[in-house]
Amino acid sequence: KSKGKKQAKQATKQVAQNAVLGAGIMGGGIAYQGAVKGIPSVMKDINQAALDLGLKEASGILLKGMQRGKVDGKKMAATLANITPTLDYSAIANADLVIEAVVENPKVKGIVLAETEDAVADDAIICSNTSTISINQLAKSLKNPSRFCGMHFFNPVHKMPLVEIIRGEDTSEETINAVVATTLRMGKTPIVVNDCPGFLVNRVLFPYFAGFSRLVLDGADFTAVDKVMEKQFGWPMGPAYLLDVVGMDTADHAAGVMSDGIPERMQKIDNDPVTVMFSNERLGQKNGKGFYDYG
Ligand code: NAD
């Protein structure tokens, strides 16, 4: 009996259909990434305009691929046919893996996760793409938290190889194995991490941003810091430019979550330039003005 149980545990669930909740920057990208790798992906939002934008984003990536000769008409048609936009929960009923990518708000996510659990089969896997919210906290919205984990993609999804898979206290090994297998099928590189503020990437990135903020407060010229880190140290971009890409709203929020969660390692910075710019609505590339001005 115990041997059979062991074998059942080792079998990895095959995901035949994905569903993505939220058709924003991330949801649209995640639906595209499944679709382009041959996994039919239902994309659900609460408004039609967002669904239209999500589809436009996918077509845009495919058109660029066509211009570079990497995608032909057949591939474009097959990929778009694999994305089913919907406003209705009934359309996710057959999904084996649901990836929640709605706004970064614990209350909204809690409601969406509970609604999802009611809409899918008992053995469907449910993930959240949250950047900062604790997976153990979100798991409380579900009746069966063993089928839940974090599946954290990076922006832009079609270019960034990494996916952090976040194991909550109640996440089962079957769930982790199925999400790892699906991540690989989506052409991405999975790493499995335990639940903690910042997971892995932001745990490394945000102390770096904090170091940068302190240098600026000490009087450093941010363009000089960017130039050193990019041109002389050889990173793809410097911290000021990277903060403009991430967005000051997102960066300020994530830094707050980390300094609340691990105050001994991430002390709050008085007059942090990131917070000051966020208050002055200099959000970065998303609204055309951050450390630098765009367009
Ligand atoms: P976004 O604002 O671009 O998109 C959110 C979408 O969710 C919108 O289209 C909105 O209409 C939809 N939505 C809101 N409530 C909904 C509901 N009840 N049901 C279905 N859809 C609903 O946000 P985003 O930048 O794509 O971020 C989504 C998630 O991904 C967040 O948790 C964020 O932390 C995470 N994330 C973002 C990035 C990034 O760089 N933007 C990177 C990694 C992870």
Boltz pocket constraint, residues with backbone or C-beta under 6 A from the ligand:
constraints:
  - pocket:
      binder: B
      contacts: [[A, 21], [A, 22], [A, 23], [A, 24], [A, 25], [A, 26], [A, 27], [A, 44], [A, 45], [A, 46], [A, 47], [A, 50], [A, 100], [A, 101], [A, 102], [A, 103], [A, 104], [A, 105], [A, 108], [A, 112], [A, 129], [A, 130], [A, 131], [A, 132], [A, 152], [A, 153], [A, 154], [A, 155], [A, 246]]
      max_distance: 6.0
